Amino acid sequence: MNKRIKATLLMGCIIMAAGFMICIAGAIVSNVNGEQLFADKMENGNGYVYSVAEDKLTGIDITVTDATVNIIGGSRESRIEVINFDENLYYVDNDAAKFTFRESSGYKQVLNFFESGFTFKGVRYIMRFSPPSGEKIINIYLTNKNILKNCYITAGTGKISIEDIQSDATYRFSVLDGSVTMNNVSTESDISLSALESSDLNIVFNSVTARDISVEAAYATLKSQQLSFESGKLNITHGSAQVDFIPLSQYFKLNVNANGKLTVNDSPYTSTYSIEKLPEAVEDPEETETTAVIPSVTIHGRELSVYLTGECFGPSAGEETTTE
């Protein structure tokens, strides 16, 4: 073995030893700083836990391709779990006031690192022997001290679940297929859901209160119990809508135009139904009550079955269309 080969091997050993020492030092520093280098074993797979500032977090902005997103209020502690995601295919910004999560659909979209916001996270994620597998999940646990102002979620095919949150937050959902469920949610702002290309979407609203609710979907099955809002628009081309309506306003207008089965408190109607509950006319023209804007609710669909229930649809509630 000549001197050149010996020198090369010696240099290689020195570089390997130096790299090993740097890795150990990095691991020690990360441990001291409370930073998680590798995914930990969790109940539903392997993932990471992010801290949440209870008195500062006001915004959530999530974009995923095919994942389950759960936001649970009333928890004992605030934290965020990111489970079974490929570390090199997502970007996280856990600012104290806002949690942002962006998932890429593949490596081609992260080649342009600077424009996309994705960054190279290390060789340790590429050279591993067991890449992440299983259902991708984001769990966000919030205490009653967390006061949300906005919650924006974009999902391809996945599940979105929001429960036990009483905060005047604006909710914006954009999905393809899957499910959107809200249980025990109250806000004085708006809830909107856009699924313009859906073919298999389930929507559940139970004990939900909002100022305005808007649903735009190509196909959806909507079920609700104690759904209370002031104004709204349900535009579902195909599917069904079961609406247990509790009006927030004393006066309102409601119009249904759908070509599927239509019942109101179990009574059958033709494809249209309308009701108006208006204030009584007064003789004094200066009275502003009669000129106030009356909240409007519309339910439209090309092939949509509609099932309305609620005390507001009683015989004395207003004028309504009847079957022939």
C-alpha positions in Angstrom: 0.0 0.0 0.0 1.6 3.3 -1.1 1.8 6.4 1.0 -0.9 8.2 -1.1 -3.5 5.5 -0.3 -2.5 5.5 3.3 -2.9 9.2 3.5 -6.3 9.1 1.8 -7.6 6.4 4.2 -6.3 8.3 7.2 -7.9 11.5 6.0 -11.2 9.6 5.5 -11.1 8.2 9.0 -10.4 11.7 10.4 -13.4 13.1 8.5 -15.6 10.3 9.7 -14.5 10.7 13.3 -15.1 14.5 13.0 -18.6 14.0 11.5 -19.4 11.5 14.3 -18.4 14.0 17.0 -20.4 16.7 15.3 -23.5 14.5 15.2 -23.0 13.7 19.0 -22.6 17.4 19.8 -25.7 18.3 17.7 -27.7 15.7 19.5 -26.6 17.0 22.9 -27.4 20.6 22.0 -30.8 19.6 20.6 -31.6 17.7 23.8 -30.5 20.6 26.0 -32.7 23.0 23.9 -35.7 20.6 24.0 -35.6 20.1 20.2 -36.8 16.8 18.8 -34.4 15.3 16.1 -36.4 12.2 15.3 -40.1 11.2 15.4 -41.1 9.6 18.7 -43.3 6.6 19.0 -46.9 7.7 19.6 -50.3 6.0 20.0 -51.1 6.3 16.2 -47.6 6.0 14.8 -44.4 8.2 14.9 -44.5 11.9 15.2 -43.5 15.2 16.7 -45.0 17.3 19.5 -45.0 21.1 19.3 -45.6 23.5 22.2 -48.4 26.0 22.1 -48.6 29.4 23.9 -52.0 29.3 25.5 -52.5 33.0 25.9 -51.1 33.9 22.4 -52.2 31.4 19.8 -55.0 32.9 17.8 -54.6 31.5 14.3 -54.4 28.1 12.6 -53.5 27.7 8.9 -53.1 24.1 7.6 -52.7 22.7 4.1 -52.5 18.9 3.7 -53.1 16.4 0.9 -54.7 13.5 2.5 -54.7 13.6 6.3 -56.9 13.8 9.4 -56.9 17.1 11.2 -58.4 17.2 14.7 -58.8 20.4 16.8 -60.0 19.6 20.3 -60.9 22.4 22.7 -61.3 22.1 26.5 -58.1 20.1 26.9 -55.9 20.1 30.0 -52.9 21.3 28.1 -52.2 22.9 24.8 -50.0 21.0 22.3 -49.8 20.0 18.6 -49.0 16.5 17.4 -47.8 15.8 13.8 -47.9 12.1 13.2 -46.7 9.9 10.2 -45.7 12.8 7.9 -42.6 12.7 5.8 -40.3 15.3 7.4 -39.0 16.4 4.0 -42.4 17.0 2.6 -43.8 19.6 5.0 -43.1 23.0 6.4 -44.0 24.1 10.0 -44.0 27.6 11.4 -45.0 27.4 15.0 -45.1 31.1 15.7 -46.5 32.0 19.2 -49.6 33.6 17.6 -50.2 31.3 14.6 -49.5 27.7 13.7 -48.9 27.2 10.0 -48.5 23.7 8.4 -47.9 23.1 4.7 -47.6 19.7 3.1 -46.3 19.1 -0.4 -47.8 16.4 -2.6 -44.3 15.2 -3.7 -40.6 15.9 -4.0 -41.0 17.7 -7.3 -42.8 20.5 -5.5 -40.0 21.0 -3.0 -37.1 21.2 -5.5 -37.5 25.0 -5.5 -36.7 25.4 -1.8 -36.6 29.2 -1.6 -39.9 29.9 -3.4 -41.9 27.1 -1.8 -40.9 27.7 1.8 -39.8 24.1 2.2 -36.3 23.6 3.5 -33.9 20.6 3.6 -34.2 19.1 7.1 -31.2 16.8 7.0 -29.6 13.6 5.6 -30.9 11.7 8.7 -34.5 11.8 7.1 -33.3 10.5 3.7 -31.0 7.8 4.9 -33.4 6.2 7.4 -34.4 2.6 7.1 -38.1 3.0 8.0 -39.9 5.9 6.2 -43.1 7.1 7.9 -46.2 5.1 7.2 -49.8 4.9 8.4 -52.6 7.5 8.5 -51.2 11.1 8.6 -52.7 13.0 11.6 -52.5 16.4 13.0 -53.9 16.8 16.5 -54.3 20.2 18.0 -55.2 20.3 21.7 -56.4 23.7 23.0 -57.3 24.8 26.5 -60.1 27.3 27.3 -57.4 29.9 27.5 -56.7 29.6 23.8 -58.9 32.3 22.0 -59.0 31.5 18.3 -59.6 34.3 15.8 -59.2 32.3 12.6 -59.0 28.7 11.5 -58.2 27.9 7.9 -57.8 24.3 6.7 -57.3 23.1 3.2 -57.4 19.3 2.6 -57.5 17.1 -0.4 -59.0 13.9 0.8 -59.1 13.6 4.5 -61.0 14.2 7.7 -61.5 17.5 9.5 -62.9 17.5 13.0 -63.5 20.6 15.3 -65.0 20.1 18.7 -65.6 21.9 22.0 -64.5 25.4 21.0 -66.3 28.5 22.1 -64.4 31.4 20.4 -65.3 34.0 17.9 -63.2 32.5 15.2 -63.7 32.6 11.5 -63.6 29.1 10.0 -62.6 28.4 6.4 -62.5 24.9 5.0 -61.6 23.8 1.5 -61.8 20.1 0.7 -62.1 17.6 -2.1 -63.6 14.5 -0.4 -63.7 13.0 3.0 -65.5 14.5 6.0 -65.9 17.8 7.9 -67.3 17.4 11.4 -68.0 20.2 14.0 -69.4 19.3 17.4 -70.2 21.8 20.2 -68.7 24.8 18.4 -69.9 28.4 18.9 -68.7 31.6 17.1 -70.1 35.0 16.4 -68.2 34.9 13.1 -68.7 32.8 10.0 -68.2 29.2 8.9 -67.6 28.4 5.2 -66.9 25.2 3.4 -65.9 24.9 -0.2 -65.9 21.5 -2.0 -66.6 22.5 -5.6 -65.3 19.1 -7.0 -66.5 16.8 -4.3 -67.8 13.3 -5.1 -67.9 11.7 -1.6 -68.1 14.2 1.2 -69.8 13.9 4.6 -70.6 17.0 6.6 -71.8 16.9 10.2 -72.8 20.0 12.3 -73.9 19.2 15.9 -74.6 21.9 18.4 -73.0 24.5 16.1 -73.8 28.2 16.4 -72.5 30.9 13.9 -73.4 34.2 12.5 -73.3 32.9 8.9 -72.9 29.4 7.4 -71.9 28.8 3.8 -71.6 25.4 2.1 -70.7 25.1 -1.6 -70.3 21.4 -2.7 -70.7 19.4 -5.9 -71.8 16.3 -3.8 -72.3 16.1 -0.1 -74.3 14.4 2.6 -75.0 17.0 5.3 -76.5 16.1 8.7 -77.1 18.4 11.6 -78.6 18.7 15.1 -79.2 22.0 16.8 -77.7 24.0 14.0 -78.1 27.7 14.8 -77.2 30.6 12.6 -78.5 34.0 11.4 -78.0 33.8 7.7 -76.6 31.2 5.4 -76.3 29.6 2.0 -76.3 25.8 1.4 -75.6 25.1 -2.3 -75.2 21.4 -2.8 -75.7 20.2 -6.3 -76.2 16.5 -5.5 -76.7 14.7 -2.2 -78.8 15.4 0.9 -79.2 18.0 3.6 -80.7 17.3 6.9 -81.0 20.7 8.7 -82.2 21.0 12.3 -82.5 24.8 12.2 -82.6 27.2 15.1 -82.7 30.8 13.8 -80.5 33.2 15.7 -82.6 36.2 14.5 -86.2 36.8 15.6 -87.0 37.6 11.9 -85.7 35.7 8.9 -86.4 34.5 5.4 -85.8 31.0 4.2 -86.1 29.6 0.7 -85.6 26.0 -0.5 -85.3 25.1 -4.2 -84.2 21.5 -4.7 -85.4 18.7 -7.0 -85.0 15.8 -4.6 -87.3 14.7 -1.7 -88.3 17.6 0.5 -89.9 17.4 4.0 -90.5 20.0 6.7 -91.0 18.6 10.1 -91.8 15.3 8.4 -94.5 16.9 6.2 -93.8 16.4 2.4 -93.5 19.3 0.0 -92.7 19.7 -3.6 -89.3 20.9 -4.8 -89.8 24.4 -3.3 -90.5 25.7 0.2 -90.3 29.2 1.6 -91.1 30.9 4.9 -90.8 34.5 6.0 -91.0 35.7 9.5 -91.2 39.5 9.4 -91.9 42.2 11.9 -95.4 43.6 12.0 -96.0 46.8 10.0 -96.2 50.0 12.0 -98.0 53.2 11.2 -95.1 55.4 12.1 -92.9 55.7 9.0 -90.0 56.7 11.1 -89.9 53.2 12.8 -86.7 51.5 11.6 -87.7 48.0 12.5 -89.6 47.4 9.3 -86.7 48.7 7.2 -84.0 46.6 8.9 -82.2 44.0 6.8 -83.9 40.6 7.3 -81.4 37.7 7.5 -81.8 35.3 4.6 -81.2 31.5 4.4 -81.2 29.7 1.0 -80.9 26.0 0.3 -80.4 25.1 -3.4 -79.5 21.9 -5.2 -80.0 20.3 -8.6 -80.6 16.8 -7.2 -80.7 17.4 -3.5 -83.0 15.8 -0.9 -83.8 18.3 1.9 -85.1 17.4 5.4 -85.9 20.5 7.5 -86.8 20.3 11.2 -87.3 23.0 13.8 -89.9 24.8 15.9 -89.6 27.8 13.6 -91.4 25.8 10.9 -94.7 25.5 12.8 -98.0 26.5 11.2 -97.8 30.0 12.8 -94.2 30.6 11.8 -95.1 32.4 8.6 -96.1 31.9 5.0 -95.0 28.7 3.3 -95.6 26.9 0.1 -97.7 23.8 0.1 -98.0 20.6 -2.0 -100.6 20.6 -4.6 
